[in-house]
Amino acid sequence: MAITTGLTVHCSACGAEIPLDARASFCPACGLPLTPVAEDTADVRRSVNRWLVLLAVVVAASALALGLLVWRLVRSMDPSGSGEGPAAGAMDELAPIAEDWIAEREHLTDETDVGDPAGVLLAVGDAAAWTEVAVEDVAEVAGGVDGDSAALYQQLVAVFDGRLDALRSLEASGGAIASATWAAGQAQLDALGAESNELICEIGGEMREEGDDPEAHITPAMDVDC
């Protein structure tokens, strides 16, 4: 017969070592008939190996599930996935709109300097049409902001709405750039520009509080001086 000690199988007669995966019916050294102990031991070993593989699969699946849970938690705190605070994330959405406004205002200024009423009215009409859409876009940006900067973004919505009113007042002047109506409309746009500048700078302060660099989000083309 065969005697198993730990992971080694020995012949009970001569003590010869028998491999665990032995399939022989007799001891290869002395010829003593062997019982199925070696085969049973090998089966046990294979069974243990299968359980170890299964355990490794379960552990790996658990680790993957935990990682997915942590990722979802991080995403819920930062939907943009950028690692930025809400003030900076919203500024990245606002920046193209603010840049386009600067371009619209500069176009209007250029046409005013030329002094052609038809060109002035066309520039005002274009700016008014663009601003009407921009008000809704800024409102959408502001509606998605959390934190202390949310109120500041809502005030920027009011700024763009005020710009639309001023542009409609300029349209009503018929392009008469020497009229009081035109002067009042331009003064309103200037005041709203200063207010916008101040609000964006305050939002920049909120970015710093959230650990972000304002200069990475407030672009030069926005023409903001903080």
MOTA-V251879 format. One record per backbone hydrogen bond with DSSP energy under -0.5 kcal/mol. NH is the residue of the N-H (numbers start at 1). CO is the residue of the C=O. E is the energy in kcal/mol with one decimal. If there is no record, write none. Layout:
# MOTA-V251879
nh->[NH & NH]
co->[CO & CO]
e->[E & E]
This chain:
# MOTA-V251879
nh->[3 & 5 & 8 & 9 & 10 & 11 & 12 & 15 & 18 & 22 & 27 & 31 & 34 & 38 & 40 & 41 & 42 & 43 & 44 & 45 & 46 & 47 & 48 & 49 & 50 & 51 & 52 & 53 & 54 & 55 & 56 & 57 & 58 & 59 & 60 & 61 & 62 & 63 & 64 & 65 & 66 & 67 & 68 & 69 & 70 & 71 & 72 & 73 & 74 & 75 & 76 & 77 & 78 & 81 & 89 & 90 & 91 & 92 & 93 & 94 & 95 & 96 & 97 & 97 & 98 & 99 & 100 & 101 & 102 & 103 & 104 & 105 & 106 & 107 & 108 & 109 & 110 & 111 & 112 & 113 & 114 & 115 & 116 & 117 & 120 & 121 & 122 & 123 & 124 & 125 & 126 & 127 & 128 & 129 & 130 & 131 & 132 & 133 & 134 & 135 & 136 & 137 & 138 & 139 & 140 & 141 & 142 & 143 & 144 & 144 & 145 & 150 & 153 & 154 & 155 & 156 & 157 & 158 & 159 & 160 & 161 & 162 & 163 & 164 & 165 & 166 & 167 & 168 & 169 & 170 & 171 & 172 & 173 & 173 & 174 & 175 & 176 & 177 & 179 & 183 & 184 & 185 & 186 & 187 & 188 & 189 & 190 & 191 & 192 & 193 & 194 & 195 & 196 & 197 & 198 & 199 & 200 & 201 & 202 & 203 & 204 & 205 & 206 & 207 & 208 & 209 & 210 & 211 & 212 & 214 & 216 & 217 & 218 & 219 & 222 & 223 & 226]
co->[10 & 8 & 5 & 18 & 3 & 16 & 1 & 11 & 9 & 19 & 32 & 27 & 25 & 35 & 36 & 37 & 38 & 39 & 40 & 41 & 42 & 43 & 44 & 45 & 46 & 47 & 48 & 49 & 50 & 51 & 52 & 53 & 54 & 55 & 56 & 57 & 58 & 59 & 60 & 61 & 62 & 63 & 64 & 65 & 66 & 67 & 68 & 69 & 70 & 71 & 72 & 73 & 74 & 78 & 85 & 86 & 87 & 88 & 89 & 90 & 91 & 92 & 93 & 94 & 94 & 95 & 96 & 97 & 98 & 99 & 100 & 101 & 102 & 103 & 104 & 105 & 106 & 107 & 108 & 109 & 110 & 111 & 111 & 115 & 116 & 117 & 118 & 119 & 120 & 121 & 122 & 123 & 124 & 125 & 126 & 127 & 128 & 129 & 130 & 131 & 132 & 133 & 134 & 135 & 136 & 137 & 138 & 139 & 140 & 141 & 142 & 147 & 149 & 150 & 151 & 152 & 153 & 154 & 155 & 156 & 157 & 158 & 159 & 160 & 161 & 162 & 163 & 164 & 165 & 166 & 167 & 168 & 169 & 170 & 171 & 170 & 173 & 175 & 176 & 179 & 180 & 181 & 182 & 183 & 184 & 185 & 186 & 187 & 188 & 189 & 190 & 191 & 192 & 193 & 194 & 195 & 196 & 197 & 198 & 199 & 200 & 201 & 202 & 203 & 204 & 205 & 206 & 208 & 207 & 212 & 213 & 214 & 214 & 217 & 219 & 220 & 224]
e->[-3.6 & -3.5 & -2.3 & -0.8 & -3.2 & -2.4 & -2.6 & -1.4 & -3.7 & -1.8 & -2.4 & -1.6 & -3.8 & -0.7 & -2.8 & -2.7 & -2.1 & -2.2 & -2.5 & -2.4 & -2.5 & -2.5 & -2.6 & -2.3 & -2.0 & -2.0 & -2.3 & -2.3 & -2.3 & -2.6 & -2.3 & -2.0 & -2.2 & -2.5 & -2.4 & -2.5 & -2.3 & -2.3 & -2.2 & -2.3 & -2.3 & -2.4 & -2.3 & -2.0 & -2.3 & -2.4 & -2.3 & -2.0 & -2.4 & -2.5 & -2.1 & -1.3 & -1.7 & -2.0 & -2.4 & -2.2 & -1.7 & -1.8 & -0.8 & -2.2 & -2.8 & -0.5 & -0.5 & -0.7 & -2.5 & -2.7 & -2.0 & -2.0 & -1.9 & -1.7 & -2.3 & -2.8 & -2.3 & -2.0 & -2.1 & -2.4 & -2.5 & -2.2 & -2.1 & -2.3 & -1.6 & -2.0 & -0.6 & -0.7 & -2.6 & -2.7 & -2.0 & -2.2 & -2.5 & -2.6 & -2.4 & -2.4 & -2.8 & -2.3 & -2.4 & -2.6 & -2.1 & -1.1 & -2.2 & -2.4 & -0.8 & -1.9 & -3.0 & -2.1 & -1.9 & -2.0 & -2.8 & -2.1 & -0.7 & -1.1 & -1.5 & -1.4 & -2.1 & -1.9 & -1.6 & -1.4 & -1.3 & -1.4 & -1.7 & -2.3 & -2.1 & -2.3 & -2.1 & -1.8 & -1.7 & -2.3 & -2.4 & -2.0 & -1.7 & -2.0 & -2.2 & -1.9 & -0.8 & -0.7 & -1.8 & -0.9 & -0.8 & -1.6 & -1.9 & -2.0 & -2.6 & -2.2 & -2.4 & -2.3 & -2.1 & -2.0 & -2.2 & -2.3 & -2.4 & -2.0 & -2.0 & -2.1 & -2.6 & -2.2 & -2.1 & -2.5 & -2.6 & -2.0 & -2.0 & -2.3 & -2.0 & -1.5 & -1.7 & -2.2 & -1.8 & -1.8 & -1.6 & -1.5 & -3.0 & -0.7 & -1.7 & -2.0 & -3.1 & -0.9 & -1.5 & -1.9 & -0.6]
